[in-house]
Amino acid sequence: MKWFTNFLVSKNIPAGLAGLATGLYPFLFYSSKNFYLSNSWLQFGFLIFLFLLVPPLLFLFFEKFNRIELYKKYKKQFLFFLSAFLFLFFIELIIHAKIPKKLVLATFVGLIPISFLLFKYHKQLIVFQLLLSILGFMDFIPTVYRYTQIDMQWMQQPDDIESVVFKKKPNVYFIQPDGYVSFSEIEKGHYNMDVTEFKNYLKSNCFTLYENLRSNYSSTLSTNAAIFQMKHHYYNKVYSHNNGFKPREVLVKNNAVLNIFKNNGYKTHLLLHSPYFLMNHRELRYDYCNFKFTDVPLISTGFQRLKKVTEALDESYPLDMSSPHFFFIEYILPAHIPNREDQSRGIEEEKTLWMERVVQSNEILVNLISNIQENDKDALIIIMSDHGGYIGYEYAHQLFDKTQNRDHIYSVFGTFGAIKWPRNDVPEFNDSLKTSVNTFRILFSHLSENEKYLEHLQDNGSYQVIGEGAPKGIYRILDENGKVDFKPIFLFNH
């Protein structure tokens, strides 16, 4: 630490150190808090360039720049301003996952007079930034370690289903509206919404309705990881909805469902409303996606750039008939209520907004169904949401609190489900579909005409991470038959 002692007693401030101090803590903070969104080498390289290389280069340039007399006169004030502004700019960038232009402008203007008052404390500012960086390292290093220790053994299948051979090869469309509660719940409980007209539309178009379908997990990524691997992960014994099982890698790169369709000669299409699944820029194994990685900002929430899935589907036609096709179509309506208390408008207003979004979601579904039936008459269409809308809660993070309120639980785990089986060829084991984790195992049993794959259906329990009101752990919230259970399956050490 001799260099640090020399820095404290020296009258000069090393330009490289001043620049590094402005970006080191924001780099560590963003990388650790958003590691599961930004863990590709591309993103890591970009973050290093933006936070750790650009600021030292700027400081080195302005340290040597002495061509303008006015600048030379106020150089110390300017360098203090540069330290403070870059640091705050980076903080604002990582908090909002975009450049908040008005806030950045206000910061820029506000720091000008402050820099003239406090420029003598530039060294103290750098020390403060470096001390924050120490705290950042204390979070960053354990985060990286935990990621490297993620055990993906949960993905192993209990049988040879990944070698299944289809005897029937219809084009398959898996359409997922986000946050659409089951028909059995939407008409009662916290919802009380009349969707008779839409139900009749589905029935008139030969859809089988699964009105009591449940999801096994409560978030988009946790549900889909289970659906597309046809396996329970039980959050992989991690206190997080999404960070214990590399969900984005599972969804877009390596999952049993995608592998099986490819092994049976299917062309695969991923049509997304937002690039949320693509946030960490991992390898994409779908043959086509309506988003390119160049469409996905390297720092983003994933919901800032949206595309219409109806237009994406329309652009897919006419289909190449030399091979069958699988479509995964996901859009973020009607969605669930806001995550945090400060974002919520209250139970009743959030319910009203959600019901308005249901109307929009139904319009999208009608458009998609009409388009598919016009262009692909013998298609097998699965409509299945990821989870419910959470109506009845004030905000979504209350999911981490213990509850045995039946309507609250079903508001989360009740899941929209409807399937159009071509030529009304509904499988005899249709009643086996009770929760979403078994969707594709049942489908593949049907397409292969081989019921041996039904011997390894996953349990129909619904699971949740709980951190308040009960010992911290993973709990079975609903049992095999959909009854409120609240049974711990893994408790974390205190």
C-alpha positions in Angstrom: 0.0 0.0 0.0 3.0 2.3 -0.3 1.6 3.8 -3.5 -1.5 4.8 -1.6 0.6 6.4 1.2 2.6 8.3 -1.4 -0.7 9.4 -3.1 -2.0 10.8 0.2 1.1 12.9 1.0 1.8 13.9 -2.6 0.6 17.3 -4.0 -0.1 15.7 -7.4 -3.0 13.5 -8.3 -2.0 10.7 -10.8 -4.3 11.1 -13.8 -4.6 7.4 -14.3 -5.7 6.8 -10.7 -8.2 9.6 -10.8 -9.8 8.1 -13.9 -9.8 4.5 -12.6 -11.4 5.7 -9.3 -14.4 7.2 -11.2 -15.3 3.9 -13.0 -14.1 1.1 -10.7 -17.0 1.1 -8.2 -19.7 1.5 -10.9 -18.1 -1.3 -12.8 -18.1 -3.6 -9.8 -21.6 -2.6 -8.7 -23.2 -3.2 -12.1 -21.3 -6.4 -12.8 -22.2 -7.9 -9.4 -25.9 -6.7 -9.3 -26.5 -7.6 -12.9 -24.1 -10.4 -13.4 -26.8 -12.8 -14.7 -27.7 -10.2 -17.4 -24.2 -9.3 -18.4 -21.9 -12.3 -18.1 -20.8 -12.8 -21.7 -17.3 -11.9 -22.7 -18.6 -9.3 -25.1 -20.4 -7.5 -22.3 -17.6 -7.9 -19.8 -15.2 -6.4 -22.4 -17.5 -3.5 -23.0 -17.9 -2.7 -19.3 -14.1 -2.8 -18.8 -13.7 -0.5 -21.8 -16.4 2.0 -20.7 -15.7 2.1 -16.9 -12.0 1.3 -16.6 -10.3 2.4 -19.8 -12.2 5.5 -21.0 -11.9 7.5 -17.8 -8.1 7.1 -17.3 -7.6 8.0 -21.0 -9.7 11.1 -20.5 -7.8 12.2 -17.4 -4.5 11.6 -19.1 -5.5 13.7 -22.0 -6.8 16.6 -19.9 -3.8 16.4 -17.6 -1.5 17.0 -20.5 -3.8 19.5 -22.2 -2.6 23.1 -21.6 -3.2 24.9 -24.8 -6.0 27.2 -23.6 -5.1 29.8 -20.9 -8.5 29.8 -19.4 -8.4 26.1 -19.0 -4.9 26.3 -17.4 -6.3 28.8 -14.9 -9.2 26.6 -13.8 -7.6 23.2 -14.5 -8.0 21.9 -10.9 -11.6 22.9 -10.9 -12.2 21.1 -14.2 -10.4 17.9 -13.1 -12.5 17.8 -9.9 -15.6 18.3 -12.1 -14.6 15.5 -14.4 -14.1 13.1 -11.4 -17.4 14.0 -9.9 -19.4 14.1 -13.1 -18.1 10.8 -14.6 -18.7 9.0 -11.3 -22.3 10.3 -11.0 -22.9 9.7 -14.7 -21.9 6.1 -14.4 -24.0 5.7 -11.3 -27.1 7.1 -13.1 -26.4 4.9 -16.1 -26.2 1.7 -14.1 -29.3 2.5 -12.0 -31.5 3.3 -14.9 -29.8 0.9 -17.4 -29.9 3.8 -19.9 -28.8 7.4 -20.1 -31.4 9.5 -18.2 -30.8 12.7 -20.2 -32.6 15.2 -18.0 -30.9 13.8 -14.8 -27.5 13.8 -16.5 -28.0 17.4 -17.7 -29.0 18.5 -14.2 -26.0 16.8 -12.7 -23.7 18.5 -15.3 -25.1 21.9 -14.5 -25.2 21.4 -10.8 -21.6 20.3 -10.5 -20.2 23.4 -12.2 -20.6 25.7 -9.1 -19.8 22.8 -6.7 -16.5 22.2 -8.5 -15.4 25.8 -7.8 -16.2 25.4 -4.2 -14.8 21.9 -3.5 -12.0 21.5 -6.0 -9.4 21.4 -3.1 -11.0 18.2 -1.9 -10.3 16.3 -5.2 -8.0 13.9 -3.4 -10.6 13.1 -0.8 -13.2 12.4 -3.5 -10.8 9.9 -5.1 -10.2 8.2 -1.7 -14.0 8.0 -1.2 -14.4 6.4 -4.6 -11.7 3.9 -3.9 -13.2 3.0 -0.5 -16.5 2.3 -2.3 -14.6 0.1 -4.7 -13.4 -2.1 -1.8 -17.1 -2.7 -0.9 -17.8 -3.4 -4.5 -15.1 -6.1 -4.6 -16.6 -7.7 -1.5 -19.9 -8.2 -3.5 -18.4 -8.9 -7.0 -16.0 -11.7 -6.1 -18.6 -13.8 -4.2 -21.1 -13.3 -7.1 -18.6 -14.6 -9.7 -17.8 -17.5 -7.4 -21.4 -18.4 -7.0 -21.9 -18.4 -10.7 -19.0 -20.7 -11.3 -20.4 -23.1 -8.7 -23.9 -23.4 -10.3 -24.7 -27.1 -10.6 -26.6 -28.0 -13.8 -27.2 -31.6 -12.9 -30.9 -30.8 -12.6 -31.1 -30.8 -16.4 -30.4 -34.5 -16.7 -33.4 -36.5 -18.0 -34.6 -39.7 -16.2 -35.0 -41.5 -19.5 -34.1 -41.3 -23.2 -36.7 -38.7 -24.2 -34.0 -36.5 -25.9 -33.8 -39.4 -28.5 -37.5 -39.4 -29.1 -38.6 -39.9 -32.7 -41.8 -38.3 -33.9 -44.3 -40.2 -36.0 -46.4 -37.0 -36.5 -44.6 -33.8 -37.4 -47.1 -30.9 -37.4 -45.8 -27.3 -37.2 -45.9 -26.4 -33.5 -46.5 -23.0 -32.1 -45.9 -22.3 -28.4 -47.4 -18.9 -27.7 -46.7 -17.4 -24.3 -48.6 -14.3 -23.0 -46.8 -13.0 -19.9 -48.8 -12.8 -16.7 -52.1 -14.2 -17.9 -53.9 -16.0 -15.1 -55.9 -19.2 -15.7 -59.5 -19.2 -16.8 -60.6 -20.8 -13.5 -59.1 -17.8 -11.5 -59.8 -14.9 -13.8 -63.6 -15.4 -13.3 -63.3 -15.3 -9.5 -61.0 -14.6 -6.5 -59.1 -11.3 -6.9 -60.0 -11.0 -10.6 -63.7 -11.4 -11.3 -63.3 -10.6 -14.9 -65.7 -11.8 -17.6 -63.8 -13.4 -20.5 -66.7 -15.5 -21.8 -66.4 -14.0 -25.3 -62.7 -14.9 -25.6 -63.3 -18.4 -24.2 -66.1 -18.9 -26.8 -63.7 -17.7 -29.5 -61.1 -20.3 -28.5 -63.7 -23.1 -28.4 -65.2 -22.1 -31.7 -61.7 -22.5 -33.2 -61.3 -26.0 -31.7 -59.1 -25.2 -28.8 -59.1 -27.5 -25.8 -59.1 -25.3 -22.7 -57.1 -26.2 -19.6 -58.9 -24.0 -17.2 -57.2 -25.2 -14.0 -53.7 -25.3 -15.3 -50.9 -24.1 -12.9 -47.3 -23.0 -13.3 -44.7 -24.6 -11.1 -42.8 -21.4 -10.6 -43.6 -17.7 -10.2 -41.3 -15.9 -12.7 -40.9 -15.9 -16.4 -37.4 -17.4 -16.4 -37.9 -19.9 -13.7 -41.1 -21.2 -15.3 -39.7 -21.4 -18.8 -36.5 -23.1 -17.7 -38.7 -25.9 -16.2 -41.0 -26.0 -19.3 -38.2 -26.2 -21.9 -36.1 -28.7 -19.9 -39.2 -30.6 -18.9 -37.7 -30.9 -15.4 -38.0 -29.3 -12.0 -35.0 -27.2 -10.9 -36.5 -26.2 -7.5 -34.6 -22.9 -8.0 -31.5 -25.0 -7.6 -31.4 -24.3 -3.9 -30.6 -20.6 -4.5 -32.4 -17.7 -2.9 -33.5 -16.1 -6.2 -36.2 -16.6 -8.7 -33.8 -16.7 -11.6 -30.1 -16.9 -10.7 -29.7 -20.5 -9.7 -29.9 -22.3 -13.0 -28.6 -20.1 -15.8 -32.1 -19.6 -17.3 -31.2 -17.6 -20.3 -28.6 -20.0 -21.5 -31.1 -22.8 -21.0 -33.8 -21.0 -23.0 -32.0 -19.8 -26.1 -29.0 -22.2 -26.2 -29.4 -25.6 -24.6 -32.6 -27.2 -23.6 -34.2 -30.6 -24.2 -37.2 -29.2 -26.1 -35.1 -27.3 -28.6 -32.8 -30.2 -29.0 -35.6 -32.7 -29.6 -37.3 -30.5 -32.3 -33.9 -30.1 -34.0 -33.2 -33.8 -33.8 -36.6 -34.4 -35.6 -35.7 -32.0 -38.4 -37.7 -28.9 -37.3 -36.7 -25.4 -38.2 -36.9 -23.4 -35.0 -38.1 -19.8 -34.7 -37.9 -17.5 -31.6 -40.3 -14.5 -31.9 -40.0 -12.0 -29.0 -41.8 -8.9 -27.9 -38.7 -7.8 -26.0 -35.1 -9.1 -26.0 -35.3 -10.0 -22.3 -34.2 -13.6 -23.0 -31.2 -12.3 -25.0 -29.8 -9.9 -22.4 -26.5 -11.7 -21.7 -25.7 -12.1 -25.4 -25.2 -15.9 -25.2 -25.1 -18.2 -28.2 -28.5 -18.5 -29.8 -29.4 -21.9 -31.2 -32.7 -21.1 -32.7 -32.5 -21.0 -36.5 -34.3 -17.6 -36.6 -35.0 -14.8 -34.1 -36.7 -11.5 -34.8 -34.0 -9.8 -32.6 -30.4 -9.7 -33.5 -27.8 -9.2 -30.8 -27.0 -5.9 -32.3 -30.6 -4.9 -31.4 -29.9 -5.6 -27.7 -28.0 -2.8 -25.8 -25.1 -4.0 -23.8 -26.5 -2.1 -20.8 -30.3 -2.4 -20.7 -33.3 -3.7 -18.7 -34.4 -5.7 -21.7 -37.7 -3.9 -22.1 -36.6 -0.7 -23.8 -36.8 -2.0 -27.4 -40.0 -3.8 -28.4 -41.1 -5.4 -31.5 -44.6 -6.7 -32.5 -44.8 -10.5 -32.5 -47.8 -10.3 -34.8 -45.6 -8.6 -37.5 -42.8 -11.0 -36.8 -45.1 -14.0 -37.4 -46.5 -12.4 -40.5 -43.0 -12.0 -41.9 -42.4 -15.7 -41.4 -44.9 -16.7 -44.0 -44.9 -18.4 -46.4 -43.1 -21.3 -44.6 -40.5 -23.4 -46.2 -42.4 -26.7 -46.5 -39.3 -28.9 -46.9 -39.2 -29.2 -43.1 -41.6 -28.8 -40.1 -41.4 -25.7 -37.9 -41.4 -24.9 -34.2 -42.3 -21.4 -33.1 -41.8 -20.0 -29.6 -43.7 -16.7 -29.5 -43.5 -14.7 -26.3 -45.0 -11.3 -25.5 -45.1 -9.2 -22.3 -48.9 -8.7 -21.9 -50.9 -8.6 -19.7 -47.8 -8.9 -17.5 -47.8 -8.9 -13.7 -48.0 -5.9 -11.2 -44.9 -3.8 -10.5 -42.1 -5.4 -8.5 -41.5 -2.8 -5.9 -43.9 -1.0 -3.4 -42.8 2.5 -4.7 -43.8 1.5 -8.2 -47.3 0.2 -7.3 -50.4 2.3 -7.7 -52.3 0.1 -5.2 -54.2 -3.1 -5.5 -57.4 -1.8 -7.2 -55.7 0.4 -9.7 -53.2 -2.2 -10.6 -56.1 -4.6 -11.2 -57.8 -2.1 -13.5 -54.6 -1.7 -15.5 -54.1 -5.4 -15.7 -57.6 -6.0 -17.0 -57.0 -3.3 -19.7 -53.9 -5.2 -20.7 -55.8 -8.5 -20.9 -58.0 -6.9 -23.6 -54.8 -6.0 -25.5 -53.4 -9.5 -25.0 -56.6 -11.1 -26.3 -56.4 -8.9 -29.4 -52.8 -10.1 -30.0 -53.9 -13.8 -29.5 -56.8 -13.5 -31.9 -54.4 -11.9 -34.5 -51.9 -14.7 -34.0 -54.4 -17.5 -34.2 -56.1 -16.0 -37.3 -52.8 -15.6 -39.0 -51.7 -19.2 -38.2 -55.0 -20.7 -39.2 -54.9 -18.8 -42.5 -51.4 -19.8 -43.4 -50.9 -23.1 -41.5 -54.2 -25.0 -41.3 -52.9 -28.2 -39.6 -50.7 -26.5 -37.0 -50.6 -27.5 -33.4 -51.0 -24.4 -31.3 -50.2 -24.2 -27.6 -51.1 -21.1 -25.7 -49.7 -21.1 -22.2 -48.7 -18.2 -20.0 -45.7 -18.3 -17.7 -47.6 -17.4 -14.5 -50.6 -15.3 -13.3 -50.9 -11.5 -12.9 -50.3 -11.4 -9.1 -53.5 -9.4 -8.6 -54.4 -9.1 -4.9 -50.8 -8.3 -4.0 -49.8 -4.7 -3.6 -46.5 -5.4 -5.4 -44.7 -8.4 -6.8 -41.9 -8.7 -4.3 -44.4 -9.7 -1.7 -44.1 -13.2 -3.2 -41.1 -13.7 -1.0 -43.4 -13.4 2.1 -45.1 -16.4 3.6 -48.8 -16.8 2.7 -51.3 -19.5 2.8 -54.0 -17.4 1.3 -55.4 -19.6 -1.5 -56.5 -16.8 -3.8 -53.2 -15.0 -3.4 -51.3 -18.2 -4.3 -53.5 -19.0 -7.3 -53.2 -15.4 -8.5 -49.5 -16.2 -9.0 -49.6 -19.8 -10.1 -52.8 -20.0 -12.0 -51.8 -20.2 -15.7 -53.7 -19.6 -19.0 -53.7 -22.8 -21.0 -55.3 -23.8 -24.3 -54.2 -26.2 -27.1 -55.5 -26.7 -30.6 -54.7 -30.3 -31.5 -54.7 -30.8 -35.3 -57.9 -32.4 -36.6 -59.1 -32.5 -33.0 -56.7 -35.4 -32.4 -56.7 -34.9 -28.6 -54.4 -37.5 -26.9 -56.1 -40.0 -24.5 -53.7 -38.9 -21.8 -54.8 -35.3 -22.2 -55.8 -35.1 -18.5 -52.2 -35.6 -17.5 -51.5 -31.9 -18.3 -52.0 -30.2 -14.9 -48.9 -28.1 -14.6 -46.7 -26.4 -17.2 -43.5 -28.4 -16.5 -45.0 -31.5 -18.2 -46.3 -29.7 -21.3 -43.7 -30.9 -23.8 -43.2 -34.4 -22.3 -46.9 -34.9 -22.9 -46.7 -33.4 -26.4 -43.7 -35.5 -27.4 -45.4 -38.6 -26.1 -48.3 -37.7 -28.4 -46.1 -36.9 -31.5 -44.0 -40.1 -31.0 -47.1 -42.2 -30.2 -45.1 -43.7 -27.4 -46.6 -43.5 -23.9 -43.4 -44.7 -22.2 -42.3 -41.1 -21.8 -45.3 -40.5 -19.5 -43.7 -42.7 -16.9 -41.4 -39.9 -15.9 -43.8 -36.9 -15.7 -42.6 -34.4 -13.1 -44.5 -33.8 -9.9 -47.3 -31.2 -10.2 -46.2 -29.1 -7.1 -45.7 -25.4 -7.3 -42.6 -23.9 -5.6 -41.6 -20.5 -4.3 -38.6 -18.8 -2.6 -39.6 -17.5 0.8 -37.6 -15.0 2.9 -40.1 -13.4 5.2 -42.6 -14.9 7.7 -40.9 -18.3 7.7 -37.4 -19.7 7.8 -35.6 -18.6 4.6 -35.8 -21.4 2.0 -37.6 -23.1 -1.0 -41.1 -24.1 -0.2 -43.8 -26.2 -2.0 -46.7 -23.8 -2.0 -49.2 -26.1 -3.8 -49.1 -29.9 -3.6 -49.5 -32.5 -6.4 -53.3 -31.9 -6.4 -53.1 -28.1 -6.2 -54.0 -27.8 -2.5 -52.2 -25.1 -0.4 -49.3 -26.9 1.2 -46.4 -24.6 2.4 -43.9 -27.4 2.9 -40.1 -26.6 3.1 -38.0 -28.6 0.6 -34.8 -26.8 1.3 -33.9 -24.3 4.1 -30.9 -21.9 3.9 -28.4 -21.7 6.7 -28.9 -18.7 8.9 
